[in-house]
Amino acid sequence: MSLLQDQAHGLRRLFAASKQRFVPVVANPRVMGAGLLLEGLCAAFAELNLQTLVVDAGVHSPQPSELAHVDLSNCIERLSPRVSYLAARGLPMRYINPQGSAASFLEAVAEAAPQADVILLHASAAELARIVALREVRPLLLADTDPASVTEAYAGMKWLTQRAGLLVYSLLMACHPQLRVATRIAQQLHSCADGFLGAVLRDWACLDPRASHHAPLTPELRHLARELLLAAPPGAAVDASADATPLRPARTVASPHLTAH
């Protein structure tokens, strides 16, 4: 058995009798191929025989059904045998408690989709900070080769570091894996995270938005998907207290000038 097959088998065994994993994805309105990036990540989870629920709460995501405040489960759409979808723009804010936390939104989603092994929440950094403050998760940043998207990704990292106390991140870029600029962007974000925020960009991968849907996933994308799962203890996000209060910024940190060139 190869190393990849052995790791995949280990993850499947890990999920066989475990609670759901929660993967926060920081929405980036500057990335044109964000939907394809989410599809690629779901495909990597599907290769591990995992069921994924995409909770799409990004600023450009569809409005939720009028029934969402009554029964979330009936608003979940099956996209494929292993991927489901919940249009959720604005939904997390309906679960805000008096302390400003929307952590109970995770509980509602988990109850609505008990069959999901992975809950992938695509939302703005501001909304994620209200949901995942101090939880054991690793946010996934999105970007492409446009400098504006890189700046937006850093801004999301800065917000979550200061407001939610999250210090370890992954990055998925919409570009060809062999572009040299992709390596420079990842190195730049890694350097800025360490130097300005005390945070860490742990790993990164690329997905070519122009590639065929039938093209095999890259080893880097498979690795990133496994790392995101292993960084999210089963049930940790949902089991955390719903009374958690989002953190306030400890200090003001100037944003570095980021460019892809």
C-alpha positions in Angstrom: 0.0 0.0 0.0 1.4 3.4 -1.0 1.8 6.3 1.5 -1.1 8.1 0.0 -3.4 5.1 0.2 -2.3 4.4 3.7 -3.1 8.0 4.8 -6.5 7.9 3.1 -7.3 4.6 4.7 -6.3 6.0 8.1 -8.6 9.0 7.6 -11.5 6.9 6.6 -11.0 4.8 9.8 -10.8 8.0 11.8 -14.1 9.2 10.4 -15.9 5.8 10.7 -17.0 6.5 14.3 -16.5 10.2 14.8 -18.4 13.4 14.9 -18.4 16.0 12.1 -15.3 18.0 11.1 -15.7 21.7 10.5 -13.6 23.5 7.9 -14.0 27.3 7.7 -13.2 28.9 4.3 -12.6 32.6 4.3 -14.7 34.1 1.5 -12.8 36.3 -0.9 -14.9 38.3 -3.3 -11.8 39.2 -5.4 -11.4 35.6 -6.5 -13.4 34.8 -9.6 -13.0 31.1 -9.4 -14.0 30.6 -5.8 -16.7 28.2 -6.6 -14.3 26.0 -8.5 -11.9 26.0 -5.5 -14.7 24.8 -3.2 -15.6 22.1 -5.8 -12.0 20.9 -5.9 -11.9 20.7 -2.1 -15.1 18.7 -2.0 -13.7 16.4 -4.6 -10.6 15.8 -2.4 -12.9 14.9 0.5 -15.0 12.7 -1.7 -11.9 10.7 -2.6 -11.8 9.8 1.1 -15.4 8.6 0.9 -16.6 11.5 3.0 -19.9 13.4 2.8 -19.4 17.2 2.6 -22.0 19.9 3.3 -21.1 23.2 1.7 -22.7 26.0 3.8 -22.4 29.0 1.4 -22.6 32.2 3.3 -20.3 34.4 1.2 -21.4 37.9 0.2 -22.1 36.8 -3.3 -23.8 33.6 -2.3 -27.5 32.9 -3.0 -30.1 34.0 -0.5 -31.3 31.3 1.8 -34.8 29.8 1.4 -37.6 31.4 3.3 -37.9 28.1 5.2 -34.4 28.4 6.6 -35.5 29.9 9.8 -38.0 27.0 10.3 -36.2 23.9 9.0 -32.7 24.0 7.7 -32.7 20.4 6.7 -35.3 21.0 4.0 -33.2 23.7 2.5 -30.2 21.5 1.9 -29.7 20.6 -1.8 -28.0 17.4 -2.9 -25.4 18.2 -5.6 -23.8 14.8 -6.0 -23.6 11.5 -4.1 -21.1 13.0 -1.7 -21.7 16.8 -1.8 -24.7 18.8 -0.4 -25.2 22.5 -0.5 -27.0 25.0 1.7 -27.4 28.6 0.5 -26.8 30.6 3.6 -26.0 34.2 2.9 -26.8 36.2 6.0 -27.9 33.1 8.0 -25.1 33.1 10.6 -26.2 36.6 11.8 -29.6 35.3 12.7 -28.0 33.2 15.4 -26.2 36.1 17.2 -26.5 35.8 21.0 -26.3 38.8 23.5 -22.5 38.4 23.6 -22.2 38.8 19.8 -21.4 35.1 19.1 -23.1 33.1 16.3 -21.6 29.8 17.4 -25.0 28.2 17.8 -25.3 28.4 14.0 -22.9 25.5 13.8 -25.1 23.4 16.1 -28.1 24.1 13.9 -26.3 23.1 10.8 -24.9 19.9 12.4 -28.4 18.9 13.5 -29.8 19.6 10.0 -27.2 17.5 8.3 -26.3 14.5 10.6 -25.1 12.5 7.5 -22.3 15.1 6.7 -18.8 14.1 7.7 -17.4 17.5 6.8 -19.1 20.9 7.2 -17.4 23.4 5.0 -18.5 26.9 5.9 -17.7 29.6 3.3 -18.2 33.0 4.9 -16.6 36.4 5.4 -13.9 36.7 8.0 -16.2 38.9 10.1 -18.9 36.2 10.2 -16.4 33.4 10.8 -14.9 35.3 13.7 -18.3 35.3 15.4 -18.7 31.6 14.9 -15.2 30.0 15.5 -13.5 32.2 18.1 -10.9 30.2 20.0 -12.0 26.9 18.4 -9.6 24.2 17.2 -10.0 24.8 13.4 -7.7 25.9 10.6 -9.2 28.5 8.3 -8.6 28.2 4.6 -7.8 31.3 2.7 -8.6 31.7 -1.0 -6.7 33.8 -3.6 -5.6 34.0 -7.2 -2.8 35.8 -8.9 -4.6 39.2 -8.8 -2.8 41.4 -6.2 -6.2 42.6 -5.0 -7.2 39.0 -4.1 -3.9 38.5 -2.2 -4.5 41.7 -0.2 -8.0 40.5 0.6 -6.7 37.1 1.7 -4.3 38.8 4.1 -7.0 41.1 5.4 -9.1 38.0 6.2 -6.2 36.4 8.0 -5.6 39.6 10.0 -9.2 39.9 11.1 -9.4 36.3 12.2 -6.1 36.5 14.0 -7.1 39.6 15.9 -10.8 38.9 16.5 -10.9 35.1 16.8 -7.5 34.2 18.1 -6.8 31.8 15.2 -3.1 31.6 14.3 -2.7 28.7 11.7 -4.0 28.9 8.1 -4.0 27.1 4.8 -4.2 28.7 1.3 -5.9 27.5 -1.9 -5.2 29.5 -5.1 -7.1 29.6 -8.4 -4.2 29.3 -10.8 -2.0 26.7 -12.6 0.2 24.9 -10.0 3.4 25.5 -12.0 3.1 29.3 -12.1 6.1 30.8 -10.3 4.0 33.7 -9.1 1.9 31.2 -7.0 5.0 30.3 -5.0 5.9 33.9 -4.6 2.3 34.7 -3.3 2.4 31.8 -0.8 5.9 32.9 0.4 4.7 36.5 0.7 1.6 35.6 2.7 3.7 33.3 4.9 6.2 36.1 5.6 3.6 38.7 6.3 1.6 36.3 8.6 4.7 35.6 10.6 6.2 39.1 10.7 3.0 41.2 11.2 0.5 38.9 12.9 2.4 36.2 14.6 0.4 33.7 12.6 1.5 30.8 10.3 0.6 29.8 6.8 1.0 26.1 7.2 0.4 24.8 3.7 -0.9 25.8 0.3 -2.1 24.4 -3.0 -3.3 25.5 -6.4 -6.2 24.4 -8.6 -6.3 25.5 -12.2 -9.8 26.9 -12.9 -9.3 26.1 -16.6 -8.5 22.4 -16.1 -11.1 19.8 -17.1 -13.5 18.6 -14.4 -12.2 15.1 -15.1 -8.6 16.0 -14.5 -7.0 14.2 -11.5 -6.5 16.2 -8.3 -3.0 17.3 -7.6 -1.0 15.7 -4.7 -0.8 19.2 -3.1 -4.6 19.6 -3.1 -5.0 16.1 -1.6 -2.4 16.9 1.0 -4.1 20.2 1.9 -7.5 18.5 2.3 -6.1 15.9 4.6 -4.3 18.5 6.7 -7.5 20.6 7.1 -9.3 17.5 8.3 -6.6 16.5 10.7 -6.5 20.0 12.1 -10.2 19.9 13.0 -10.9 17.5 15.9 -14.2 15.7 15.6 -17.0 17.7 17.0 -14.7 20.3 18.5 -16.3 23.3 16.9 -19.9 22.2 17.7 -19.1 21.0 21.2 -17.5 24.4 22.1 -19.7 26.7 24.2 -22.2 28.7 22.2 -21.8 31.4 24.7 -18.2 32.2 23.5 -17.6 35.9 23.0 -15.7 37.1 19.9 -12.4 38.6 20.9 -11.6 42.3 20.5 -8.4 43.3 18.7 -5.4 43.1 21.0 -3.6 45.8 19.0 -3.7 47.7 15.8 -1.5 46.1 13.1 -0.7 47.9 9.9 -1.3 46.0 6.8 1.8 45.4 4.6 1.7 46.4 0.9 1.0 43.1 -0.8 1.5 42.5 -4.5 1.6 39.4 -6.6 4.5 40.6 -8.7 
